[in-house]
Amino acid sequence: MDRSRVLNVFNISRPGSAGALAGGHDELVDVDPIGLVDDYRPGSFFLATPERALLAGGVADTIAERDPDELSTLVTKLLADSEAPLAVGALPFDSAASPHVVVPTSVRWAGPPRGSGALVRSGVSGCAVEPVPAAAEYERCVARAVSVLNGDGALRKVVLARALRLTLDAPVNVRSLLSNLVRDNGSGYTYAVSLPGVGGLPRTLVGASPELLLRRQGTLVTANPIAGTLARSADPVQDRHNALALRASAKDLDEHQVVVEAVVEALRPFCRKLAVAAEPSLVSTPAVWHLSTRVTGELIDPGVSALRLACALHPTPAVCGTPADLARRTIAELEPFDRGFYAGAVGWCDAAGDGQWAVAIRCAEITGPTLQLFSGAGIMPASQPHLELAETSAKFQTLLRAMGLELEL
C-alpha cells in the first residue's frame, strides 16, 4: 500500500467513532474477515471480534513504556500528533515486563465473521511434542496450590498454566491457522500479534480468546469476565449435561464470582455507575463451556483511554488469581516457564481513547517451526488435580483443531 493510499485509509477509517464500533458506514470496510486474513503478512496485527475485524501493517512508532499512565499518555500524544487513527499491540502477563504497542502505517477493517465454514488444510504433517510440565507434574503442582489455598486463607484463587512445545516439520502457515481460528471461533477474539524477536528470530502470538477484557466506546465501558470451564462433548445429550453441570458447579460459580468482583473493583474508580448481570450466563467455544458475566459502566473522566483501562484491569483473577501479588508469587514458584505475553492482553486504542482489548488466552507463541501453546486453569480450594488437568487439555483443543492435530494430552 503506497503512502497516498495509507493517508486515504487513515482519513476515512476512524474506528474510535461510535458508528465505527457499531459497524458504521463512515469507514473503509471489506466484506469478510477472511479477506483480511488472506492479506495478512508477517509482522502484521490482526484482530477479529464478533463485531468486525482489523488488519494493521507497518510500524511508524513503537512504545514499550511500562508505567500504565505514561504508556497511555505517550500513545495518545503520538496518535494526536500523527495521521494514524490508532495504535495496536499487546500487554505482557507480568506488569514489570515491557508492553509492545505499535503505531501502524496502514489500517483496514472488515465486517463480522459470517459463520464457521469448513476449516482449511493447515499444512501440518508432523511434529514433536513436549509437555511443560508433564501431566503428572502438573497435577502435583495443582495439589500444592490447593494445599496453599486451604491453608491460612490468604490466597483465594490462583491460575496455573501448562505449555505444549511443538516442533513442526516446516514453518507454521500463520494465514491458514488464522483462517481456521476465525472460522471456528466467530463469537470470540481471534488475533495475531508480532512480538519483539528473540535471538534474531521473529515471534508471533496467535490465538482465539473467548474473553473481552475491556471495550471503551465514548463514555461507555464494557467488560466481560469469563471463568469456570467444562469441556464440550460431541454427543449433544452429554454436551447439554456438561453445560448444566457447569452452571450448577459450586466450585466454578465461586471461581467466577472472584473474577467478577475483581473486575468491578478495578473499574469502580473510573466509573460513576456500574451495572453487573445478576447471574452468569453460559457461553461456549467449539472446545469448552464457560460461565460469563457482562459488566458495563459510565466513565467519570472521558479522557481515560481504553488502553489505560485495560492496564487497570489486567491481569484479572481469570488469568492470575487473587490477591494478585500472592497469586503471582505462587505462579512463579509452580510454573516452569515464563508466560511472556500469554495471559496478557491484545487490542487497539485510538486518539479519542476508544478501543477494544481481549485477554490473550487460547494462544501459541510461534517462532519458525516451533510453537509453544499455553493453557491454564483456575485453582480453588475445592479443585481436583485430575479435573484441572482435563480442563487445560480441553482448552488446548482451540489451537490443535485449527492446526488439524489430534494429540494425546
C-alpha positions as a Markdown table, in Angstrom:
| # | Residue | x | y | z |
|---|---|---|---|---|
| 1 | Met | 0.0 | 0.0 | 0.0 |
| 2 | Asp | 1.6 | 3.3 | -1.1 |
| 3 | Arg | 1.7 | 6.4 | 1.1 |
| 4 | Ser | -1.1 | 8.2 | -0.6 |
| 5 | Arg | -3.3 | 5.2 | -0.1 |
| 6 | Val | -2.3 | 5.0 | 3.6 |
| 7 | Leu | -3.4 | 8.6 | 4.2 |
| 8 | Asn | -6.7 | 8.0 | 2.4 |
| 9 | Val | -7.4 | 5.0 | 4.6 |
| 10 | Phe | -6.5 | 6.9 | 7.7 |
| 11 | Asn | -8.7 | 9.8 | 6.7 |
| 12 | Ile | -11.7 | 7.5 | 6.0 |
| 13 | Ser | -11.3 | 4.9 | 8.7 |
| 14 | Arg | -11.9 | 6.4 | 12.2 |
| 15 | Pro | -12.6 | 3.4 | 14.4 |
| 16 | Gly | -12.8 | 5.5 | 17.5 |
| 17 | Ser | -16.2 | 6.9 | 16.4 |
| 18 | Ala | -19.4 | 5.4 | 17.9 |
| 19 | Gly | -20.5 | 4.5 | 14.4 |
| 20 | Ala | -17.3 | 2.6 | 13.7 |
| 21 | Leu | -17.5 | 0.4 | 16.8 |
| 22 | Ala | -21.1 | -0.3 | 15.9 |
| 23 | Gly | -20.1 | -1.1 | 12.3 |
| 24 | Gly | -20.9 | 2.3 | 10.9 |
| 25 | His | -20.6 | 3.3 | 7.2 |
| 26 | Asp | -18.1 | 6.1 | 7.7 |
| 27 | Glu | -15.1 | 3.7 | 7.4 |
| 28 | Leu | -13.4 | 1.5 | 4.8 |
| 29 | Val | -14.9 | -1.9 | 5.3 |
| 30 | Asp | -14.0 | -5.2 | 3.5 |
| 31 | Val | -16.7 | -7.8 | 3.1 |
| 32 | Asp | -15.3 | -10.6 | 5.2 |
| 33 | Pro | -12.5 | -11.1 | 7.8 |
| 34 | Ile | -11.2 | -14.0 | 5.7 |
| 35 | Gly | -10.3 | -11.4 | 3.1 |
| 36 | Leu | -8.1 | -9.6 | 5.7 |
| 37 | Val | -6.6 | -13.0 | 6.7 |
| 38 | Asp | -5.6 | -13.6 | 3.0 |
| 39 | Asp | -3.7 | -10.3 | 3.1 |
| 40 | Tyr | -2.0 | -11.0 | 6.4 |
| 41 | Arg | 1.8 | -10.8 | 6.2 |
| 42 | Pro | 4.5 | -11.5 | 8.9 |
| 43 | Gly | 4.7 | -8.5 | 11.2 |
| 44 | Ser | 1.0 | -7.5 | 10.8 |
| 45 | Phe | -1.5 | -7.1 | 13.6 |
| 46 | Phe | -4.8 | -8.9 | 13.2 |
| 47 | Leu | -7.9 | -8.9 | 15.5 |
| 48 | Ala | -11.3 | -10.3 | 14.6 |
| 49 | Thr | -14.1 | -9.7 | 17.1 |
| 50 | Pro | -17.8 | -10.7 | 17.0 |
| 51 | Glu | -18.5 | -7.2 | 15.5 |
| 52 | Arg | -15.7 | -6.8 | 13.0 |
| 53 | Ala | -12.1 | -7.4 | 12.1 |
| 54 | Leu | -8.9 | -5.2 | 11.9 |
| 55 | Leu | -5.7 | -5.7 | 10.0 |
| 56 | Ala | -2.9 | -3.2 | 10.7 |
| 57 | Gly | 0.5 | -3.2 | 9.0 |
| 58 | Gly | 3.8 | -1.4 | 9.1 |
| 59 | Val | 5.5 | 0.3 | 12.0 |
| 60 | Ala | 5.5 | 4.1 | 12.3 |
| 61 | Asp | 6.4 | 4.0 | 16.0 |
| 62 | Thr | 6.8 | 1.5 | 18.9 |
| 63 | Ile | 6.1 | 2.2 | 22.6 |
| 64 | Ala | 7.3 | 0.0 | 25.4 |
| 65 | Glu | 6.7 | 2.2 | 28.4 |
| 66 | Arg | 5.9 | 0.0 | 31.5 |
| 67 | Asp | 4.1 | 2.7 | 33.6 |
| 68 | Pro | 0.4 | 2.5 | 32.7 |
| 69 | Asp | -0.2 | 6.3 | 32.9 |
| 70 | Glu | 2.9 | 7.1 | 30.9 |
| 71 | Leu | 2.1 | 4.4 | 28.3 |
| 72 | Ser | -1.4 | 5.7 | 27.8 |
| 73 | Thr | -0.2 | 9.3 | 27.7 |
| 74 | Leu | 2.5 | 8.5 | 25.1 |
| 75 | Val | 0.2 | 6.6 | 22.9 |
| 76 | Thr | -2.5 | 9.3 | 23.0 |
| 77 | Lys | 0.1 | 12.0 | 22.1 |
| 78 | Leu | 1.6 | 10.0 | 19.3 |
| 79 | Leu | -1.8 | 9.5 | 17.7 |
| 80 | Ala | -2.9 | 13.1 | 18.2 |
| 81 | Asp | 0.3 | 14.3 | 16.6 |
| 82 | Ser | 0.1 | 12.0 | 13.6 |
| 83 | Glu | -2.4 | 10.9 | 10.9 |
| 84 | Ala | -2.5 | 7.4 | 12.3 |
| 85 | Pro | -6.1 | 6.5 | 13.5 |
| 86 | Leu | -5.0 | 4.0 | 16.1 |
| 87 | Ala | -2.3 | 2.0 | 17.9 |
| 88 | Val | -2.3 | -1.7 | 18.3 |
| 89 | Gly | -0.4 | -4.2 | 20.4 |
| 90 | Ala | -0.1 | -6.5 | 23.4 |
| 91 | Leu | 0.4 | -6.2 | 27.1 |
| 92 | Pro | 2.5 | -8.9 | 28.8 |
| 93 | Phe | 1.3 | -11.0 | 31.8 |
| 94 | Asp | 3.9 | -9.6 | 34.1 |
| 95 | Ser | 3.3 | -5.8 | 34.7 |
| 96 | Ala | 7.1 | -5.5 | 35.3 |
| 97 | Ala | 7.8 | -6.5 | 31.7 |
| 98 | Ser | 7.6 | -4.2 | 28.7 |
| 99 | Pro | 4.4 | -3.9 | 26.6 |
| 100 | His | 4.6 | -3.9 | 22.8 |
| 101 | Val | 2.4 | -1.2 | 21.3 |
| 102 | Val | 2.8 | -0.1 | 17.7 |
| 103 | Val | 1.5 | 2.8 | 15.7 |
| 104 | Pro | 1.0 | 1.2 | 12.3 |
| 105 | Thr | 1.2 | 2.7 | 8.8 |
| 106 | Ser | -1.9 | 1.1 | 7.3 |
| 107 | Val | -5.2 | 0.1 | 8.7 |
| 108 | Arg | -8.1 | -1.9 | 7.2 |
| 109 | Trp | -11.4 | -3.1 | 8.6 |
| 110 | Ala | -13.8 | -5.9 | 7.7 |
| 111 | Gly | -17.3 | -6.8 | 8.8 |
| 112 | Pro | -18.1 | -9.6 | 11.4 |
| 113 | Pro | -17.3 | -13.3 | 10.8 |
| 114 | Arg | -20.0 | -14.9 | 8.7 |
| 115 | Gly | -20.0 | -18.3 | 10.3 |
| 116 | Ser | -18.0 | -21.4 | 10.9 |
| 117 | Gly | -17.5 | -22.8 | 7.4 |
| 118 | Ala | -15.1 | -25.6 | 6.5 |
| 119 | Leu | -11.6 | -25.5 | 8.0 |
| 120 | Val | -8.7 | -25.2 | 5.5 |
| 121 | Arg | -5.8 | -27.6 | 5.4 |
| 122 | Ser | -3.1 | -26.3 | 7.8 |
| 123 | Gly | -0.2 | -28.0 | 6.1 |
| 124 | Val | 1.0 | -29.5 | 9.4 |
| 125 | Ser | 2.2 | -33.0 | 8.6 |
| 126 | Gly | 4.0 | -34.0 | 11.8 |
| 127 | Cys | 5.5 | -32.6 | 14.9 |
| 128 | Ala | 7.5 | -33.4 | 18.1 |
| 129 | Val | 5.6 | -32.7 | 21.3 |
| 130 | Glu | 7.0 | -31.8 | 24.7 |
| 131 | Pro | 4.5 | -31.0 | 27.5 |
| 132 | Val | 5.8 | -28.5 | 30.1 |
| 133 | Pro | 5.4 | -29.7 | 32.7 |
| 134 | Ala | 4.4 | -33.3 | 32.1 |
| 135 | Ala | 0.8 | -34.2 | 33.1 |
| 136 | Ala | 1.7 | -35.9 | 36.3 |
| 137 | Glu | 3.8 | -33.0 | 37.4 |
| 138 | Tyr | 1.1 | -30.5 | 36.6 |
| 139 | Glu | -1.3 | -32.5 | 38.8 |
| 140 | Arg | 1.3 | -32.3 | 41.6 |
| 141 | Cys | 1.5 | -28.5 | 41.2 |
| 142 | Val | -2.2 | -28.2 | 41.4 |
| 143 | Ala | -2.2 | -30.3 | 44.6 |
| 144 | Arg | 0.4 | -28.0 | 46.1 |
| 145 | Ala | -1.7 | -24.9 | 45.1 |
| 146 | Val | -4.8 | -26.5 | 46.7 |
| 147 | Ser | -2.8 | -27.1 | 49.9 |
| 148 | Val | -1.9 | -23.4 | 50.0 |
| 149 | Leu | -5.5 | -22.3 | 49.2 |
| 150 | Asn | -6.7 | -24.4 | 52.1 |
| 151 | Gly | -4.1 | -23.0 | 54.5 |
| 152 | Asp | -4.4 | -19.6 | 56.1 |
| 153 | Gly | -6.9 | -18.3 | 53.6 |
| 154 | Ala | -4.7 | -15.5 | 52.3 |
| 155 | Leu | -4.8 | -16.9 | 48.8 |
| 156 | Arg | -8.4 | -17.3 | 47.4 |
| 157 | Lys | -7.6 | -18.4 | 43.8 |
| 158 | Val | -4.6 | -19.0 | 41.6 |
| 159 | Val | -4.4 | -19.8 | 37.9 |
| 160 | Leu | -1.8 | -22.5 | 36.9 |
| 161 | Ala | -0.9 | -23.0 | 33.3 |
| 162 | Arg | 1.0 | -25.6 | 31.4 |
| 163 | Ala | 2.5 | -25.5 | 27.9 |
| 164 | Leu | 2.9 | -27.7 | 24.9 |
| 165 | Arg | 6.1 | -27.2 | 22.9 |
| 166 | Leu | 5.5 | -28.4 | 19.3 |
| 167 | Thr | 8.3 | -28.6 | 16.8 |
| 168 | Leu | 6.9 | -29.0 | 13.3 |
| 169 | Asp | 8.4 | -30.4 | 10.1 |
| 170 | Ala | 8.1 | -26.9 | 8.5 |
| 171 | Pro | 7.4 | -23.3 | 9.5 |
| 172 | Val | 3.9 | -22.6 | 10.6 |
| 173 | Asn | 1.5 | -21.2 | 8.0 |
| 174 | Val | 0.1 | -18.4 | 10.1 |
| 175 | Arg | -2.5 | -17.4 | 7.5 |
| 176 | Ser | -4.0 | -20.9 | 7.4 |
| 177 | Leu | -4.0 | -21.0 | 11.2 |
| 178 | Leu | -5.7 | -17.6 | 11.5 |
| 179 | Ser | -8.3 | -18.6 | 8.8 |
| 180 | Asn | -9.3 | -21.7 | 10.8 |
| 181 | Leu | -9.4 | -19.8 | 14.1 |
| 182 | Val | -11.7 | -17.2 | 12.6 |
| 183 | Arg | -14.0 | -19.9 | 11.0 |
| 184 | Asp | -14.1 | -21.9 | 14.3 |
| 185 | Asn | -14.4 | -19.0 | 16.8 |
| 186 | Gly | -16.7 | -16.4 | 15.3 |
| 187 | Ser | -18.1 | -15.4 | 18.7 |
| 188 | Gly | -14.6 | -14.8 | 20.1 |
| 189 | Tyr | -11.5 | -12.7 | 19.5 |
| 190 | Thr | -9.0 | -14.2 | 17.0 |
| 191 | Tyr | -5.7 | -12.4 | 16.9 |
| 192 | Ala | -2.1 | -12.4 | 15.7 |
| 193 | Val | 0.4 | -10.0 | 17.2 |
| 194 | Ser | 4.0 | -9.6 | 16.1 |
| 195 | Leu | 6.3 | -9.6 | 19.1 |
| 196 | Pro | 9.9 | -8.5 | 19.6 |
| 197 | Gly | 12.2 | -11.2 | 18.3 |
| 198 | Val | 14.5 | -13.4 | 20.3 |
| 199 | Gly | 17.9 | -14.5 | 19.1 |
| 200 | Gly | 17.3 | -12.8 | 15.7 |
| 201 | Leu | 14.1 | -14.9 | 15.2 |
| 202 | Pro | 10.7 | -13.1 | 14.8 |
| 203 | Arg | 7.9 | -14.1 | 17.2 |
| 204 | Thr | 4.1 | -14.1 | 16.7 |
| 205 | Leu | 1.4 | -14.6 | 19.3 |
| 206 | Val | -1.6 | -16.2 | 17.7 |
| 207 | Gly | -4.8 | -17.3 | 19.4 |
| 208 | Ala | -8.6 | -17.2 | 19.7 |
| 209 | Ser | -9.7 | -15.9 | 23.1 |
| 210 | Pro | -13.3 | -16.1 | 24.3 |
| 211 | Glu | -12.8 | -13.2 | 26.7 |
| 212 | Leu | -13.3 | -9.5 | 26.2 |
| 213 | Leu | -11.1 | -7.7 | 28.8 |
| 214 | Leu | -12.4 | -4.2 | 28.0 |
| 215 | Arg | -14.1 | -2.1 | 25.3 |
| 216 | Arg | -14.5 | 1.7 | 25.5 |
| 217 | Gln | -16.9 | 3.5 | 23.3 |
| 218 | Gly | -17.3 | 7.1 | 24.2 |
| 219 | Thr | -18.0 | 7.1 | 27.9 |
| 220 | Leu | -19.5 | 3.5 | 27.8 |
| 221 | Val | -17.2 | 0.8 | 29.2 |
| 222 | Thr | -17.9 | -2.9 | 28.8 |
| 223 | Ala | -16.0 | -5.8 | 30.3 |
| 224 | Asn | -17.0 | -9.5 | 30.0 |
| 225 | Pro | -15.1 | -11.6 | 32.6 |
| 226 | Ile | -15.1 | -15.4 | 31.9 |
| 227 | Ala | -14.2 | -18.0 | 34.4 |
| 228 | Gly | -15.5 | -21.5 | 35.1 |
| 229 | Thr | -15.0 | -24.1 | 32.4 |
| 230 | Leu | -16.1 | -27.6 | 31.4 |
| 231 | Ala | -15.3 | -29.4 | 28.2 |
| 232 | Arg | -17.7 | -29.8 | 25.2 |
| 233 | Ser | -18.9 | -33.2 | 24.1 |
| 234 | Ala | -19.6 | -34.4 | 20.5 |
| 235 | Asp | -22.7 | -36.1 | 22.0 |
| 236 | Pro | -25.5 | -33.5 | 22.1 |
| 237 | Val | -27.1 | -35.0 | 25.2 |
| 238 | Gln | -23.7 | -35.2 | 27.1 |
| 239 | Asp | -22.8 | -31.7 | 25.9 |
| 240 | Arg | -26.0 | -30.3 | 27.4 |
| 241 | His | -25.4 | -32.2 | 30.6 |
| 242 | Asn | -21.9 | -30.6 | 30.8 |
| 243 | Ala | -23.4 | -27.2 | 30.3 |
| 244 | Leu | -26.0 | -27.7 | 33.1 |
| 245 | Ala | -23.3 | -29.2 | 35.4 |
| 246 | Leu | -21.1 | -26.2 | 34.9 |
| 247 | Arg | -24.0 | -23.8 | 35.7 |
| 248 | Ala | -24.6 | -25.8 | 38.9 |
| 249 | Ser | -21.0 | -26.2 | 40.0 |
| 250 | Ala | -20.3 | -24.5 | 43.3 |
| 251 | Lys | -16.6 | -24.6 | 42.7 |
| 252 | Asp | -16.9 | -22.9 | 39.2 |
| 253 | Leu | -19.5 | -20.4 | 40.5 |
| 254 | Asp | -17.2 | -19.4 | 43.3 |
| 255 | Glu | -14.3 | -19.1 | 40.9 |
| 256 | His | -16.3 | -17.0 | 38.5 |
| 257 | Gln | -17.6 | -14.7 | 41.3 |
| 258 | Val | -14.0 | -14.0 | 42.4 |
| 259 | Val | -13.2 | -12.7 | 38.9 |
| 260 | Val | -16.4 | -10.6 | 38.6 |
| 261 | Glu | -15.8 | -8.9 | 41.9 |
| 262 | Ala | -12.2 | -8.0 | 40.9 |
| 263 | Val | -13.3 | -6.5 | 37.6 |
| 264 | Val | -15.9 | -4.4 | 39.3 |
| 265 | Glu | -13.5 | -3.2 | 41.9 |
| 266 | Ala | -10.9 | -2.3 | 39.2 |
| 267 | Leu | -13.5 | -0.3 | 37.2 |
| 268 | Arg | -15.1 | 1.4 | 40.2 |
| 269 | Pro | -12.5 | 4.3 | 40.5 |
| 270 | Phe | -13.1 | 5.1 | 36.8 |
| 271 | Cys | -16.9 | 4.9 | 36.6 |
| 272 | Arg | -19.7 | 6.9 | 38.1 |
| 273 | Lys | -22.0 | 3.8 | 37.9 |
| 274 | Leu | -21.7 | 0.1 | 37.1 |
| 275 | Ala | -24.2 | -2.5 | 36.1 |
| 276 | Val | -23.5 | -6.2 | 36.6 |
| 277 | Ala | -25.6 | -9.1 | 35.4 |
| 278 | Ala | -27.4 | -10.7 | 38.3 |
| 279 | Glu | -26.0 | -14.2 | 37.5 |
| 280 | Pro | -23.6 | -15.7 | 35.0 |
| 281 | Ser | -24.7 | -17.0 | 31.6 |
| 282 | Leu | -23.4 | -19.9 | 29.6 |
| 283 | Val | -21.2 | -19.3 | 26.6 |
| 284 | Ser | -19.3 | -21.8 | 24.5 |
| 285 | Thr | -16.5 | -22.3 | 22.1 |
| 286 | Pro | -16.1 | -25.4 | 20.0 |
| 287 | Ala | -13.9 | -26.8 | 22.8 |
| 288 | Val | -15.4 | -25.7 | 26.1 |
| 289 | Trp | -18.3 | -24.2 | 28.0 |
| 290 | His | -17.7 | -21.1 | 30.1 |
| 291 | Leu | -19.5 | -19.0 | 32.7 |
| 292 | Ser | -19.7 | -15.4 | 31.6 |
| 293 | Thr | -20.9 | -12.1 | 33.2 |
| 294 | Arg | -21.3 | -8.8 | 31.4 |
| 295 | Val | -20.2 | -5.6 | 33.3 |
| 296 | Thr | -21.0 | -2.1 | 32.0 |
| 297 | Gly | -20.1 | 1.3 | 33.3 |
| 298 | Glu | -20.1 | 5.0 | 32.5 |
| 299 | Leu | -16.8 | 6.8 | 32.7 |
| 300 | Ile | -16.3 | 9.7 | 35.1 |
| 301 | Asp | -13.5 | 11.1 | 33.0 |
| 302 | Pro | -13.8 | 10.8 | 29.2 |
| 303 | Gly | -10.1 | 11.3 | 29.0 |
| 304 | Val | -9.3 | 7.9 | 30.4 |
| 305 | Ser | -8.4 | 5.7 | 27.3 |
| 306 | Ala | -9.3 | 2.1 | 26.6 |
| 307 | Leu | -5.5 | 1.3 | 26.9 |
| 308 | Arg | -5.4 | 2.9 | 30.4 |
| 309 | Leu | -8.5 | 0.9 | 31.5 |
| 310 | Ala | -7.0 | -2.3 | 30.1 |
| 311 | Cys | -3.9 | -1.7 | 32.2 |
| 312 | Ala | -6.0 | -1.1 | 35.3 |
| 313 | Leu | -8.0 | -4.4 | 34.8 |
| 314 | His | -5.1 | -6.6 | 33.7 |
| 315 | Pro | -4.4 | -9.2 | 34.9 |
| 316 | Thr | -7.8 | -10.2 | 36.3 |
| 317 | Pro | -8.2 | -13.3 | 38.5 |
| 318 | Ala | -9.3 | -15.2 | 35.4 |
| 319 | Val | -5.6 | -15.5 | 34.4 |
| 320 | Cys | -3.7 | -14.7 | 37.6 |
| 321 | Gly | -5.7 | -15.2 | 40.8 |
| 322 | Thr | -6.4 | -13.2 | 44.0 |
| 323 | Pro | -4.9 | -11.5 | 45.8 |
| 324 | Ala | -2.9 | -10.7 | 42.7 |
| 325 | Asp | 0.5 | -10.3 | 44.4 |
| 326 | Leu | 0.3 | -13.6 | 46.3 |
| 327 | Ala | -1.1 | -15.4 | 43.2 |
| 328 | Arg | 1.8 | -14.1 | 41.1 |
| 329 | Arg | 4.3 | -15.4 | 43.6 |
| 330 | Thr | 2.6 | -18.8 | 43.6 |
| 331 | Ile | 2.6 | -18.9 | 39.8 |
| 332 | Ala | 6.3 | -18.1 | 39.8 |
| 333 | Glu | 7.0 | -20.9 | 42.2 |
| 334 | Leu | 5.0 | -23.5 | 40.5 |
| 335 | Glu | 5.1 | -22.8 | 36.7 |
| 336 | Pro | 8.3 | -23.9 | 35.0 |
| 337 | Phe | 8.2 | -21.3 | 32.2 |
| 338 | Asp | 7.9 | -17.6 | 31.6 |
| 339 | Arg | 4.4 | -16.7 | 30.4 |
| 340 | Gly | 5.6 | -13.7 | 28.3 |
| 341 | Phe | 2.5 | -12.3 | 26.5 |
| 342 | Tyr | 0.3 | -15.3 | 27.3 |
| 343 | Ala | -2.4 | -14.3 | 29.7 |
| 344 | Gly | -1.7 | -10.7 | 28.8 |
| 345 | Ala | -4.0 | -8.6 | 26.6 |
| 346 | Val | -4.2 | -7.8 | 22.8 |
| 347 | Gly | -6.1 | -4.9 | 21.2 |
| 348 | Trp | -6.2 | -1.4 | 19.9 |
| 349 | Cys | -6.8 | 2.2 | 21.1 |
| 350 | Asp | -7.4 | 5.4 | 19.1 |
| 351 | Ala | -6.6 | 9.1 | 19.8 |
| 352 | Ala | -10.1 | 9.7 | 21.2 |
| 353 | Gly | -9.5 | 6.9 | 23.7 |
| 354 | Asp | -11.9 | 4.4 | 22.3 |
| 355 | Gly | -10.7 | 0.8 | 21.8 |
| 356 | Gln | -11.0 | -2.9 | 22.5 |
| 357 | Trp | -8.8 | -5.3 | 24.3 |
| 358 | Ala | -9.1 | -9.1 | 24.7 |
| 359 | Val | -7.5 | -11.4 | 27.2 |
| 360 | Ala | -4.6 | -13.2 | 25.5 |
| 361 | Ile | -5.5 | -16.8 | 26.1 |
| 362 | Arg | -6.1 | -20.0 | 23.9 |
| 363 | Cys | -2.9 | -19.0 | 22.2 |
| 364 | Ala | 0.5 | -20.1 | 20.9 |
| 365 | Glu | 3.8 | -18.2 | 20.5 |
| 366 | Ile | 5.3 | -19.1 | 17.1 |
| 367 | Thr | 8.9 | -18.9 | 16.3 |
| 368 | Gly | 9.7 | -20.5 | 12.9 |
| 369 | Pro | 8.7 | -24.2 | 13.0 |
| 370 | Thr | 8.3 | -24.1 | 16.8 |
| 371 | Leu | 5.1 | -23.3 | 18.7 |
| 372 | Gln | 4.5 | -23.0 | 22.4 |
| 373 | Leu | 0.8 | -23.5 | 23.2 |
| 374 | Phe | -0.5 | -22.3 | 26.6 |
| 375 | Ser | -3.5 | -23.4 | 28.7 |
| 376 | Gly | -4.4 | -22.6 | 32.2 |
| 377 | Ala | -7.0 | -23.5 | 34.9 |
| 378 | Gly | -8.3 | -21.6 | 37.9 |
| 379 | Ile | -7.4 | -23.4 | 41.0 |
| 380 | Met | -9.7 | -23.1 | 44.0 |
| 381 | Pro | -9.8 | -24.7 | 47.5 |
| 382 | Ala | -12.1 | -27.4 | 46.1 |
| 383 | Ser | -10.1 | -28.1 | 42.9 |
| 384 | Gln | -9.3 | -31.7 | 42.0 |
| 385 | Pro | -5.9 | -32.0 | 40.1 |
| 386 | His | -7.2 | -34.5 | 37.5 |
| 387 | Leu | -10.1 | -32.3 | 36.6 |
| 388 | Glu | -7.9 | -29.2 | 36.3 |
| 389 | Leu | -5.6 | -31.2 | 34.0 |
| 390 | Ala | -8.6 | -32.2 | 31.9 |
| 391 | Glu | -9.6 | -28.6 | 31.7 |
| 392 | Thr | -6.3 | -27.5 | 30.3 |
| 393 | Ser | -6.3 | -30.4 | 27.8 |
| 394 | Ala | -9.7 | -29.2 | 26.6 |
| 395 | Lys | -8.5 | -25.6 | 26.2 |
| 396 | Phe | -5.5 | -26.7 | 24.1 |
| 397 | Gln | -8.1 | -28.0 | 21.5 |
| 398 | Thr | -8.7 | -24.5 | 20.3 |
| 399 | Leu | -5.3 | -24.3 | 18.7 |
| 400 | Leu | -4.9 | -28.0 | 17.9 |
| 401 | Arg | -8.2 | -28.1 | 16.0 |
| 402 | Ala | -7.1 | -25.1 | 13.9 |
| 403 | Met | -3.8 | -27.0 | 13.1 |
| 404 | Gly | -5.6 | -30.2 | 12.3 |
| 405 | Leu | -3.7 | -32.1 | 15.1 |
| 406 | Glu | -5.1 | -34.8 | 17.4 |
| 407 | Leu | -2.8 | -35.3 | 20.3 |
| 408 | Glu | -3.0 | -37.4 | 23.5 |
| 409 | Leu | -2.7 | -34.9 | 26.3 |
